[in-house]
């Protein structure tokens, strides 16, 4: 028999039931009832407890991703790696990620956010 979790309670099930009704959580390594597993935007299958502890909402695409695959941007938004790569640029002066439309290239400085570029003009 196999130890699994059903609605938070640990029970024993046969191999037949395990294969048909249970999924292994990619984080804790325990089997949980299929209905209690959450599939995330970065291809994890996780139980509710591991989901709550390890996943964040990408404010750009609306997917839930592992917190290690997310970044906080200059405006406080949390975004996944894919959205960061496609929609944000790193400011060489302040060290934060800004929306592409709020960044410009400055000769000798690289990509600079509009706020840092304004500070450079004032200096």
VENSUL-V936340 format. One line per field, one symbol per residue. phi: phi as a letter, one per 40 degrees, with the letter a starting at -180 (. if undefined). burial: b if it has 24 or more other C-alpha atoms within 12 Angstrom, else e. A space follows every 10 residues. Layout:
# VENSUL-V936340
phi=???
burial=???
This chain:
# VENSUL-V936340
phi=.bcbbbfgbc bbbcddcdcc bbbcccccgb cbddcccbcb cbgbbbcccc cccbbbcccc bgccbcdcbb bccdcgcbbc dcccccbbbc ccccgbcbdd cbbbcbdgbg cbcdcccccc ccc
burial=eeebbbeeee eeeeeeebee ebbbbbbeeb bbbbebbbbb bbebbbbbeb beebbbbbeb eebbbbbebb bbbbeebbbb bebbeeebbb bbbeebbbbe ebbbeeeeee bbbbebbeee eee
